[in-house]
């Protein structure tokens, strides 16, 4: 006889627990449906996946999901013609490299880099992200509480071999005019060079670009260097917070190498070569949200399943 289909007899079960422990309530319930006391006492809850190792599987799924979501994926080495930035944290720029200053004189980097340096890589004819990047850098420099030329300096290098020292001098003059604070000309250098020289520098910091007709497709970032020329931080995008830049410069002064804080931006945004701008990566974000939702759902199911098992075994 199926005890669960047996007709319940009124009056036989005045109380399921009757002051007994909760575990005895299960036995009492079975007795109410006509099951003998001996059989009811020997009743054991049916084993569920949660009680037979399933919890380990669910827990492993949750951990794997969170690992995939939060741990930055290892980036394979990129082809040299791909537009990207491969971080070279801790690497040293070629200090023996000579570039042209605003007067056309050759100057080695080891002479220029003697303090924390904010390095930008641009080309002066750029009609895309270069101007917005340098404009916002100017705005940020106006707000940080550091003395230019003493606490830090800025070096902008053009990777376009067609750019001349005369154009570089004109660019520097224009940006110094935008400064609302004293800013010595030697605190922001605009340098040029031949293709081989500038590529040696861009390769050293992992800055990859490619030519497209008379223009270039390239990413945008500030690369922070220590006084010894060591890469200590990358700041992505074309807009910057004064606090972030000031902190990055302070860390560079001590030679501290820090991982990129704005990895979320690098994760959520990707560079659009056609539009020459950074655009939100909807597919990547949607996939991450879906993965996180699945992990939360699995956690809820796991919690409820374990509660049921605990109640049934008590």
Secondary structure, DSSP 4 states (H G I P E B T S, - for coil): --TTTSPP-TTS-S-SSTTS-HHHHHHHHHHHTT--HHHHHT--PPP-GGGTTHHHHHHHHHHHHHHHHHSPPPPPPPPTTS-EE---TT-B--TT-EEE-TTS-EEEHHHH-SS-EEEEEE-TT-SSHHHHHHHHHHHHHTTSSS-BTTTBEEEEEE--TT--HHHHHHHHHHHHHT-SS---GGGEEEEB--HHHHHHHHHHTTEEEEEETTEEEE--EEEEE-TTSBEEEEEESS---HHHHHHHHHHHHTT-----TTHHHHHHEEEETTTTEEEE-HHHHHHHHHHHHHHHHHHHHHHHHHHHHHHHH-
